[in-house]
Amino acid sequence: MRGGSPYGAVEVLGWMREGDARFFCSGELHASCFIDDAGIARVGHMAGVWNRQDAAWIIARCRQWLKKRGISEINIEGRPGWKRLLQREGFTK
């Protein structure tokens, strides 16, 4: 468990097995998105070298996947700096 997350490897492996987790990798960034047991979509991590093009690609793919599942909102968790950066860049509220 990292970054204050209440979830560990057991939960993540379960979500992957059930199709409730996706990992997105671009040229410089990678991120995970998962749907927790309450049906809430969460970005659990984002790592790499920041660039707007890769971030837009990852977020677009994540939103496409979630839209197919009937989910329109994503909660960003993990390190607070990423959430602030995505807000400042206009990706989130």
C-alpha positions in Angstrom: 0.0 0.0 0.0 1.3 3.4 -0.9 0.4 7.1 -0.9 -2.1 6.6 1.9 -4.3 4.3 -0.2 -6.4 1.8 1.7 -6.0 -0.7 -1.2 -3.2 -3.2 -1.7 -2.1 -5.8 -4.1 -5.0 -8.2 -3.2 -7.6 -5.6 -4.2 -5.8 -4.5 -7.4 -5.4 -8.1 -8.5 -9.0 -8.7 -7.9 -10.1 -5.7 -9.9 -7.8 -6.8 -12.8 -9.3 -10.3 -12.7 -12.8 -8.8 -12.8 -12.0 -6.3 -15.5 -12.4 -3.3 -13.1 -8.8 -2.0 -13.5 -6.8 -0.7 -16.4 -3.3 0.5 -16.9 -2.5 3.1 -19.5 1.0 3.7 -20.8 2.1 6.4 -23.2 5.6 7.6 -24.2 6.5 9.4 -21.0 3.7 8.7 -18.5 1.7 5.8 -17.1 -1.4 5.6 -14.9 -3.8 3.2 -13.4 -7.6 3.6 -13.2 -9.8 1.3 -11.2 -13.4 1.0 -10.2 -13.7 0.3 -6.5 -16.3 -1.9 -4.8 -18.7 1.0 -4.5 -18.5 1.6 -8.3 -16.4 4.7 -8.0 -13.7 5.3 -10.7 -10.3 6.3 -9.3 -7.0 7.2 -10.7 -4.7 5.4 -8.3 -1.3 6.6 -9.7 0.3 8.6 -12.4 4.0 8.5 -12.9 6.6 9.5 -15.3 7.7 12.7 -17.0 4.9 15.3 -17.3 3.8 16.3 -20.7 0.4 17.5 -21.8 0.2 15.3 -24.9 0.7 12.0 -23.0 -1.6 13.1 -20.2 -4.3 13.9 -22.6 -3.9 10.5 -24.3 -4.1 8.7 -21.0 -7.1 10.6 -19.7 -8.9 10.2 -23.0 -8.4 6.4 -23.0 -9.4 6.2 -19.4 -12.6 8.2 -20.0 -13.5 6.0 -23.1 -13.1 2.8 -20.9 -15.2 4.3 -18.1 -17.9 5.6 -20.5 -18.4 2.0 -21.7 -19.0 1.1 -18.1 -21.5 4.0 -17.6 -19.2 6.1 -15.4 -18.6 9.7 -16.2 -16.6 10.9 -13.1 -13.1 10.0 -12.1 -11.6 10.6 -8.6 -7.9 11.3 -8.6 -6.0 9.8 -5.7 -2.4 9.0 -4.9 0.1 11.9 -4.6 -1.6 15.3 -4.2 0.9 17.0 -6.6 -0.6 15.1 -9.6 -4.1 16.1 -8.7 -3.1 19.8 -8.4 -1.2 19.6 -11.7 -4.1 18.0 -13.5 -6.4 20.7 -12.1 -4.1 23.5 -13.1 -3.8 22.1 -16.6 -7.6 21.9 -17.0 -8.0 18.1 -16.9 -10.0 18.1 -13.7 -12.2 20.3 -11.6 
